[in-house]
Amino acid sequence: MPDLPAPQDATEAALFSECWDAVLSYADLCTAGSTAAAQLAREAFAHGIRAVREAEASTVRGTGRRSSRLPRIPLLLAAVRTTAADWEDIGQGHRLDPDLRLWLHSDKAARYTGPPLSRPIALRGLRDLQQADAELLWLAEAESLPLPLVARRLGLDPATAADELAQVRRLFRDRCHRNHLDSPMDAECRSYARLLDAVTRSPAADTPDDLSRHLAVCVQCAEAASCLRLHGGGLPVALTGGIIGWGGLAYLERRRRAAEARLGPGRPDGPGADGAPAGASDRARVVRNRLMVAAVLVSGIALAVSLTQFGGAEKGSAARPDADRRAVADTDPYPPEGPGAAPPASAPGAASTDAHEPSADGRAPGRSATDPDTGPHSDPDPEPQGSTSATASPPRTTAPAEPAVCHATYDLGNQWPDGFQATLTVTTAEPLESWRVAFTFRDGQRVTQMWDARASQQGSRVTATPADYNKRVPAGGKLAFGFLASWTGENSPPTDVTLNGRSCASG
């Protein structure tokens, strides 16, 4: 199982940080478990980096120009697909997704390794673009990154980036149209090729009925139509389908969610757009919210104690069963956690007096004035009030420990000198309508990106909340999310993992 190659310089180190999460995201789609995903991503990343180095070192003899190749992220994603095919060939296919295995044995997969003129049109069109243009198109369309952020990454002027992207889209369309005409096709397809070009140039043009019927049965022409039609939002699908083939739509959705988790929806160029943490105003707002929640909890606890002391033992015992029932899917978004935090109202001892404390009227716990065994003449030499001896009150019994409501497993997928990638999987014993997982990093690690969950971090405490599609978890089910983080010095596993405020067993 090869390790990642060491970066040769600062530029390649930045490449590792930028591309690894994309490679791991697609590898996770292609495999049947997080361990297999991490191994597939490492092998594919190593193969892809070697291909990038070879392509950057080679030149077209006599011209001094670099040979045409895919942008870095698409090239690495294609390496995931080819590595998965190698696994299937050497008998490791059981570690892959079953649908991917079927696809690898189909004619669709054979196109990616067949004759150059028979390969997907989007793949050929993207390869024909200049390197900087291809990078701009892929980052903006397939990776769902905001255009100002893409401009900064590529060293473009943000004021003119939109115009440059529009021009690159037109160039890509022209390359795809030329590649479509160069592809081997029968007479019927060739008769529709120029009509298809004319219809897809205008967003208002209606598709003739005969062309619609042809596109419904001809895969090659339908693929060309998706590349030529720049309006309607189909360009990202055409790009990912042409580059990686299987799982293109799922990859697009993951990258969109990852961009939202990192930047926040509706914040194309807001705080954190470059991967930095949010500003001080955001942190202050979260702290204020937590303080308000803590104040409300403390007030509730004080009220419960006062009602217990002056409302009688029967009222206190009648109120406790409801207070002790705490749903796993807690609705409080930020419960106080850690040392010094106010205990919740349902914590033992929060809403009732201790079993060994005297009652309000000075009698021993559990005694009443009407009890014949505890009346004023039952003992000629009573124990002093408040005594904790065995004759004054029965010994306290320790209740058996309740089984943990959840179990957390931490998997360090990969690590490099200043960063790492990991997955946290939590198995819940109870059904969840929503969830919130929190954990603590002891060595100053900082989460920079998270997928399949939304992340927030205050100091060493990290909180992950679900995306819209994975809120519900059945009893005995698992929830999992992955993340990238930075580290220096030590990189110990997280501690104090909680699910909706309740501690999880780890291991």
Summary of the structure (lengths in Angstrom):
residues: 507
radius of gyration: 31.2
end to end distance: 23.5
largest distance: 115.9
contacts: 1463
relative contact order: 0.09
helix: 46%
strand: 13%
